[in-house]
Amino acid sequence: MLQSFIHYGIHFGLPLVVAYVFFRANWKVAYLIMIATMLIDLDHLLAVPLFDPGRCSINFHPLHTYYAMIVYVGFLFFRKTRILGIGLVIHMIADATDCWMM
């Protein structure tokens, strides 16, 4: 229960805080872009079994690998991709909490 609260709190709460604090003029758009980064979880559809509560998604699913994370961090350095990069990095942090709490 605590693990789910932390995981989804980071997924939905942290992007809201970041959007409101750092992108106040367009915080709703920034928040929606960061929430849209959850689409990278579509790579979970490639896993067998589809859902395993004991599995760490970091470095297991293709879009959750360390190589992909380097690209996500790279997005932070460019103005046009910064919000997307923030959302993706927050997503990886949220998923990493599952690995740390197992």
LINMOFEN-V700088 format. One record per backbone hydrogen bond with DSSP energy under -0.5 kcal/mol. NH is the residue of the N-H (numbers start at 1). CO is the residue of the C=O. If there is no record, write none. Layout:
[[NH	CO] [NH	CO]]
This chain:
[[5	1] [6	2] [7	3] [8	4] [9	5] [10	6] [11	7] [12	8] [13	8] [13	9] [14	9] [15	10] [16	12] [17	13] [18	14] [19	15] [20	16] [21	17] [22	18] [23	18] [23	19] [26	23] [27	24] [30	26] [31	27] [32	28] [33	29] [34	30] [35	31] [36	32] [37	33] [37	34] [38	35] [39	36] [40	37] [41	38] [42	39] [43	40] [44	41] [45	42] [46	43] [47	44] [55	52] [57	55] [59	64] [60	57] [61	57] [64	61] [65	62] [69	65] [70	66] [71	67] [72	68] [73	69] [74	70] [75	71] [76	72] [76	73] [77	74] [78	75] [81	78] [82	78] [82	79] [85	81] [86	82] [87	83] [88	84] [89	85] [90	86] [91	87] [92	88] [93	89] [94	90] [95	91] [96	92] [97	93] [98	94] [98	95] [99	95] [100	96] [101	97] [102	99]]
